[in-house]
Amino acid sequence: MKYKKILVCDDDQGILEMLELLLEDDGYEVVLEPNSVNALKTIEREAPDLILLDIWMPMISGDQILRSLRDNHKTSSTPVLMYSASTDGKSIAESCGADSYISKPFDLTVLLDKIEELLQA
């Protein structure tokens, strides 16, 4: 068992459930945060080993959340994998300091490989 904690922040309940099943099945502890407004508090409280962050969410977007994480000494080095269905998602993710990016819909094997890679780093 890996016992690494991964926090997933996405406003899409279907994606949260799918990622929770996939990641728990792969041996990770999973924390779900469907509300971007609560994301920063949840991240600080849970101190995850890795964050999966959707770029496009209502209220506060993923790039705004990531900029705040990078500005906070407690969370500035937490690896963040961003994802989006947007064509400019990759450039947005890079511009706000994401450690990795994957486009939606994602290949689950590629996603697990990227997660593994970020947690090894």
N, C-alpha and C positions, 0 to 999 in steps of 0.2 A: 504493500500500500504506500502511496506517495504522501498522503496527508497534507498536501499543499492546499491553501485556501485561495479560491478564485471567486472574485466578485463580478457579477454580470449586471451591467446597467443598460436596460433597453425598455422602451415603452410598449413593445410588442409581446403580449403574453405568450403567444405561440412560440416565439423564438426563445423566450426565457425558459419555458418548459422543455423545449427540445434540447437546449444547451445544458440545462440542469441534469436531464437524463443521461446525455452523452458524457458529461464531465464526471458525474458521480459514478457512472459505469466504468470510467477510466481511473477511478480511485482518488478523485479530488473532492475536497470539501467545497460546497458551492453556496454562495450567498447571492440572493437575487434582489435587485433594486429596480422596480419598475418606474419609479418616480424620480426624474432627473433633479428635481428640487431637493430631494433628500440625499442625493448621491454623495456629496462631500461629507456629510455627517456620518453616513453609513460607512464610507470608506475609512474615515478616521477611527470610528468605533471598532470596526472589524479587522483593520490592518491586514488586508489580503496580500498574498504573495504575488498576485497578478490581477489585473483588471481588464475585463472585456467590455468595451465601451462603444455603443452605437453613436454615430456622428449626429444623425438627424433625430432629435427628440423634441417634443413640445416643451415650452417654458425655457429650459436651459439646454443648449445643445452640447453634444459631446466635446466639441473643441473648447467650449467655454469651461466645462468641467475640467478638462485636461490642463488648460492653462492655470486654473486655480490649484490643481494638484502639484504642478511643477513649481508654483510659487510658495508652497508650504513645505518647510523643511522635513516634516514628518512623512510626507508622501512624495517628495520630489524624485526619489529614486525608484519608486514602485513601477515595475514594468507595466505598460499599457498597450494592449492590442486593440486597435480601433477597427470598426467595420462599417460598411455602408453600401447601399445599392446605388448611390450617386456616382456619376462618372468622374466627378472631381474629388471623390472621397480620399484617394491616395494623397493628392497634393494638400488637402486640408489636414489630413492626419500628420503628414510630414511637417507642415508649417507650425503645428501647435505642439510638436514634440513627442508624438507617439513612437513607441519602440518598434511597432510592427503594424501592418495593415492587411486586411483581407476584404475582398469585395463580396457582397451578398448577391445572389445566394451562394453560400460557401460550400466548398468541398470539405466534408467533415474530417477526412484524413489529413488534408492540408492544415486545417484549423488545429487539430491535435498536435501535429508536428510543430507548428509555430508556437503553440503553448509550451510544449516540451522544451523547445529551443530557448524561449525567453526565461523559463524557470531554471535552466542550466546556467545561464549567463551570470 
